[in-house]
Amino acid sequence: MVKEICYKINKSSMLYKRLMSKHLERLGITYAQLMVLKVINNEPGITAKEILVQMDTDKATLSGVISRLERDNYIFRVKNDKDRRVQNIYLAGGSAEICSEVEIIENTCIYDLVKGFDEAETEMLVNLLDRFISNQFKKLADE
């Protein structure tokens, strides 16, 4: 049964990314780029290392995403005054507007995903998934 739960959670995640990617195509960004933009939007001046920890991704993938975002003028980097080896990352120009626009798209997608659920069912699902994730973090910490 747990194997089936994991499969369905993974399948749901993949389908959500595909759904969001269709919407993001119009904006010219990928789902991975969106996730990085959202982290930077929430914490202007964040470092790549801090993004790496928050997103739980690998360094090579993140490096490529950040390079493309910088190349396309969505973000810019500034050397840290205290440690010149560190670069702080900020949103450029219209990137904050893209984050706002995407938030509307996300809310619409999420609304569609829970269509037919009442508020109590939605809340229960979120709570169950939080516990599921917490159990995984605990198991990883034990090993």
C-alpha positions as CSV (number, residue, x, y, z in Angstrom):
1,M,0.0,0.0,0.0
2,V,2.8,2.5,0.9
3,K,4.5,1.7,-2.4
4,E,1.2,2.7,-4.2
5,I,1.0,5.9,-2.1
6,C,4.6,6.9,-3.1
7,Y,3.9,6.1,-6.7
8,K,0.7,8.3,-6.7
9,I,2.4,11.2,-5.0
10,N,5.2,11.1,-7.5
11,K,2.8,10.8,-10.4
12,S,0.8,13.8,-9.0
13,S,4.0,15.8,-8.7
14,M,5.0,15.0,-12.3
15,L,1.6,15.9,-13.7
16,Y,1.5,19.2,-11.7
17,K,5.0,20.1,-13.1
18,R,3.7,19.3,-16.7
19,L,0.6,21.4,-16.1
20,M,2.5,24.3,-14.8
21,S,5.1,24.0,-17.6
22,K,2.4,24.4,-20.2
23,H,1.4,27.7,-18.6
24,L,5.0,28.8,-18.1
25,E,5.9,28.3,-21.8
26,R,4.0,31.5,-22.5
27,L,6.3,33.4,-20.1
28,G,9.4,31.8,-21.5
29,I,10.6,30.1,-18.3
30,T,10.8,26.6,-17.1
31,Y,9.3,25.1,-13.9
32,A,12.8,24.9,-12.3
33,Q,13.5,28.5,-13.2
34,L,10.2,29.5,-11.6
35,M,11.1,27.7,-8.4
36,V,14.4,29.6,-8.2
37,L,12.7,32.9,-9.0
38,K,10.2,32.3,-6.2
39,V,13.0,31.6,-3.7
40,I,14.9,34.8,-4.7
41,N,11.6,36.8,-4.6
42,N,11.0,35.6,-1.0
43,E,14.6,36.2,0.1
44,P,16.3,38.9,-2.0
45,G,20.1,38.7,-1.7
46,I,20.1,35.0,-1.1
47,T,23.2,33.0,-2.1
48,A,23.2,30.0,-4.4
49,K,24.3,27.8,-1.5
50,E,21.2,28.9,0.4
51,I,18.9,28.2,-2.6
52,L,20.5,24.8,-2.9
53,V,19.6,23.9,0.6
54,Q,16.0,25.3,0.3
55,M,15.3,23.5,-3.0
56,D,17.0,20.3,-2.1
57,T,18.5,19.9,-5.6
58,D,22.0,19.2,-6.9
59,K,24.6,21.9,-7.5
60,A,25.0,21.3,-11.2
61,T,21.3,21.6,-11.9
62,L,21.0,24.8,-9.8
63,S,24.1,26.3,-11.4
64,G,22.6,25.8,-14.9
65,V,19.3,27.3,-13.9
66,I,20.9,30.3,-12.3
67,S,23.2,30.9,-15.3
68,R,20.2,30.8,-17.7
69,L,18.2,33.1,-15.5
70,E,21.1,35.6,-15.4
71,R,21.7,35.3,-19.1
72,D,18.0,36.1,-19.8
73,N,18.1,39.0,-17.4
74,Y,15.7,37.6,-14.8
75,I,18.3,37.9,-12.0
76,F,21.6,39.5,-11.3
77,R,24.4,38.7,-8.9
78,V,26.3,41.0,-6.6
79,K,29.6,40.1,-4.8
80,N,29.1,40.0,-1.1
81,D,30.9,42.9,0.7
82,K,32.0,40.6,3.6
83,D,33.1,37.6,1.5
84,R,34.1,38.3,-2.1
85,R,33.8,34.6,-3.0
86,V,30.0,34.7,-2.2
87,Q,27.5,36.3,-4.6
88,N,24.1,37.5,-3.5
89,I,21.3,37.0,-6.0
90,Y,18.5,39.5,-6.7
91,L,15.5,39.6,-9.1
92,A,16.0,41.9,-12.1
93,G,13.5,44.2,-13.7
94,G,10.2,42.5,-14.5
95,S,10.9,39.2,-12.6
96,A,8.8,40.2,-9.6
97,E,5.9,40.8,-12.0
98,I,6.4,37.3,-13.5
99,C,6.3,35.9,-9.9
100,S,3.0,37.7,-9.3
101,E,1.5,36.5,-12.6
102,V,2.6,32.9,-11.9
103,E,1.0,33.1,-8.5
104,I,-2.4,33.6,-10.2
105,I,-1.7,30.7,-12.6
106,E,-0.7,28.5,-9.6
107,N,-3.8,29.3,-7.7
108,T,-5.9,28.5,-10.7
109,C,-4.1,25.1,-11.1
110,I,-4.4,24.3,-7.5
111,Y,-8.1,25.1,-7.5
112,D,-8.5,22.7,-10.4
113,L,-6.6,20.0,-8.6
114,V,-8.8,20.0,-5.5
115,K,-12.1,20.4,-7.5
116,G,-14.7,18.2,-5.8
117,F,-12.9,18.3,-2.4
118,D,-14.6,20.1,0.4
119,E,-12.5,22.3,2.7
120,A,-12.1,19.6,5.4
121,E,-10.9,17.0,2.8
122,T,-8.4,19.5,1.4
123,E,-7.1,20.3,4.9
124,M,-6.9,16.6,5.8
125,L,-4.9,15.9,2.6
126,V,-2.5,18.7,3.4
127,N,-2.0,17.5,7.0
128,L,-1.5,13.9,5.9
129,L,1.1,14.9,3.3
130,D,2.9,17.0,5.9
131,R,3.1,14.0,8.2
132,F,4.2,11.8,5.3
133,I,7.0,14.3,4.5
134,S,8.0,14.7,8.2
135,N,8.3,10.9,8.5
136,Q,10.7,10.9,5.6
137,F,12.8,13.7,7.0
138,K,13.0,11.9,10.3
139,K,14.1,8.7,8.6
140,L,16.8,10.5,6.6
141,A,18.1,12.2,9.8
142,D,18.3,8.8,11.5
143,E,20.4,7.3,8.8
